[in-house]
């Protein structure tokens, strides 16, 4: 039991050492230091921007517009203050 606990504790401590980032601060050359940081933390790719006026996109159709029109027509037929 003690051996199993010791092995688990050793594995838990070793995973932190394996995940350590490279020491980029110690590099004197600015270009080499920047390339070290870029290699350690690669930049995220940006998503392409979709414009609203893109002709390849279909025009937006409100799914509730027909329902609203029917409801408004029914409400106009209600007699108020007869």
Beta strands, then each sheet from edge to edge (+ up, - down):
end
